[in-house]
Amino acid sequence: QEMEWGGQFGPEDDPTAEYQPEGEEQPEDGFAKKFNISDPGFRYQWHLHNTKDRHDINVTGVWEQGINGTGVNVAIIDDGLDLRSEDLASNFFKEGSWDFNDNGALPLPRLDDDQHGTRCAGEIAAAKNDLCGLGVAYGAKVAGLRILSGVITDVDEAAALNYRFQDNHIYSCSWGPPDNGISMDAPKGVVLDAMKNGIKNGRSGLGSIFVFATGNGGGQDDDCNFDGYTNSLYTVSIGAIDRAGRHPYYSEACSAQLAVTYSSGGGSAIYTCDTGGRRCFDQHGGTSAAAPIAAGMIALVLSIRPDLNWRDIQYLLMTTAIPVSLDDEDWTKTAVGRLFNHKFGYGSLDAYALVESAKTFQSLGPQTSFHPAAIAVNSKIPQNVKGVASVLKVTAEDLLEEGVRLGRLEHVTVTVNIEHGRRGDVEVVLTSPNKVESRLGARRRHDAEKTGFPNWTFMTVKHWDEDPVGEWTLTVRDQNNPEFGGKFVDWRIQFWGETMREVVNIQAKPLTPSTSTEDGENAEEQLLNEESPIVTVTQSDDGSSDEEGHTASPGETTEDAGEQEKKEEGEPLSQPPKTPDDKATSESKVIVDKDPTGSKKLGKDKDNLPVSGGHRDGVDPAQAEGSGFEPDSEEEVASTASRTLYAFCGVIGVAGLIAGYMTRHKWDGRGQYAIVRGGGGAIGGHGRNFENDDDDDIDLLPRGLRSGRFESSLTDYEEDDNYNSGTGKQKQQRRGLEMESRRQLGLASLPGDEGEFELGDGTDDEDLLSQSKGGDVAVNKKKKGGALSSSRLTKQATSSPATLLVEVA
């Protein structure tokens, strides 16, 4: 069948024309010849092998071990993936792909500027051949999930995040709400449910890995904690550094940022493949380019350790990241001696260190959480820098409660209700018992929103491994602007981490990277000079039992914690306690001037060094290197099915979200304009806009420093030519997909279904049985008086409860 293509592909009309790079060529050091690399663009891929100033991701030592991502599938949720690119064709994973914009099995780029996803895919898995360059994990496969090129629904987005999540292991997402320093949006309803479902049930219960770019709004004082995709504990949030290891102006900072990796800035950009047969591109940039590089590194890890769960991956990224730009004043020590910076997270990702640590890492135990009652403050925020502080005291007994048993802290989330006439004037800071400060919400000069923070959740990774016992203080400060005032209404904190274990071992093994990075100080040698205070927990390889005898899989969330989370969602925080026993220990007061950080600043002090360690013994390295994605045993399938049933029962109650889902969406074509430094101009792009009737708008935009062209406006699906165009068969397939995705996520039928699907013109009498590989979903259509009974929409036996159609007959 002939492929359908639309639009122009770059400056030439011939999409097969080869692109000639303009980037800086690296001095030859013999590695390409030694490793038999014939890709002509490899000499421009400084982020992979930097022979000039040695700032790169340190991946060549991984490749030399034969580790290249084989066996791992990475889904690119974006504007399409060009199958005609000869650098991607051999690594294209068709079975994991879908076009949600045009309802087809192949996510082909169709708009003139549908290039973003292809370029991101090339960073991850461009083949080792004679064209362009290499991907970080050039042996991995990439799938395309096209959602950014037209009107989609919440269910489309949810389905993309869960699409074939037993086969797609990593989801690379270089998009998000507008990076304008004004937006404050988060996934809700069915989209949030899909993210939770992915980490609970994806990869046979080990959890899907969601990698998100932090955003390009740094120049607008934007903060990635105002983006609900990047400040979610379920996602890996990745920012950017430039070729010199410095923080580029565009990359957003926040307490939820786990780490950074290389992208554009300082006159350099990322070299990758482009749309068209033999096209390459040397000006890819923004945090859009950083996130796929991180996804590629994670693919390298999963290729040798497919048994690691989603929290294991976050832990490994955190403990092997290398601090850079140590003269930046925001570097401070955490309670356990690691270095953290809101601009850099825990530092720059190092592929060699990451893979070496993963080889012997013992998985974290099941996740649990402790969330005390909400604290009512109801205090006016003074017009000064002191602010209002509210204190919560956590005791050791709290953490030992049945259903909590929190032994190791990982993420901390804080949900606030703050009323204010100008949201951008407000700063929110969390201080731990060890005086470690997380800046949860930064001031934003462009944000004049009058709604304040209505039930908004912040997240921080700065307190990982910290002892949570003691007083936690949330401070809300207001810029000295008498024209606008506000009130700190209430807040709620939640501690997430590893369930307590019986046996605890102390381990302090430094990690030995293969090369050093020149960054003023030799950060990697410094890593070897300090002991790690990390507490390591021993558990069996097949799961461990708690005191009650419950056996949990490595990535499983404990049932009590999950139940508590569901109860807390949507509750008003300021609900008064019903009994004195329900009341949390707290106080409100106006704070006085004090050290705003509460922790020692670093600068270039050689005594303040990053801490290594955190990788765990207990897994046979030989076994790990030879491991692969083996079929589940009958017991594992039964266990997965049990967890799956529990997960879906919990979301049945969200049927009331249908009205919000069915509100109309439209394009507004708003793109993000920025200049790649040294890149020769702005790079174009487009985005996706949700405009809901309840003013709950979410605009999803690519984060590749691109601008927009495409516009359309819809008022109803019945008036939407994109939605209703095509034969009755095509409309049936699309509606069937949406119906099935809602059914699998525990939601009610689509409005107007009433047990039947209407068929348009052109429907014949053939039986449409659309089979997907792996037995995921089948839509069985039988002609019945011009309509199809919804009872004919059946789900085949499968261990993949939230996966959808792959190919349509």
Summary of the structure (lengths in Angstrom):
residues: 809
radius of gyration: 25.4
end to end distance: 13.2
largest distance: 79.9
contacts: 3029
relative contact order: 0.13
helix: 22%
strand: 22%
